[in-house]
């Protein structure tokens, strides 16, 4: 997690990690992902929110 510079002086952070994710619906695999995940997170009023998810 690193600070992400921006011209609006927002508290933005860049986060990257490897994801191995599986989702099931009615005991059947409905989605899987095994890749690198990138997030841009904004901290505002001590609350984190995902601005962009790749």
N, C-alpha and C positions, 0 to 999 in steps of 0.2 A: 504494500500500500504506500503510494507516494503522493505528495501534494501535486495537484494539477494546476499550472498557472492559467490565469484567465484575466481578461481586461475588465471584468465586472467586479473584481475583488470578492468573488464568492468562495466559500470554503469547499473546494472541489478536490476529490482524490481519485486516483487511478488505481484500480485493483486488478490483478491478473493471477489466475490460478488454473490448475488442471482439474477438470471435472469428469467424474465417472458417475453418471446419474441414470437411474432407471425409474420409470413410473408405471404403475400397474392400475388397471381398471377392471374390476370383476375378475381378479386373479389372472389377467392376461397382460402381457407387456404391451403398453400403449405408446411408450416413448422411451428412447434411450439416447444418451449423449456421452461420448468419451472424447473430449476435446478441450482445448484451452478456452477459458471463459474470461472475458474482459468486462469490467464494470466501471462506470464513472459515477461516483457517489457524492452527493451534496449534503453537508451538515448545516442545518439551519434550526435555530432555537433548540440546540442540543438533540435534534432528531436527525437520523440518517435516512436518506431516500436515494433510491437508484434512479439516476437521470437517464443513463444509457446502458443497455445490456447487449453485448455482442456474443 
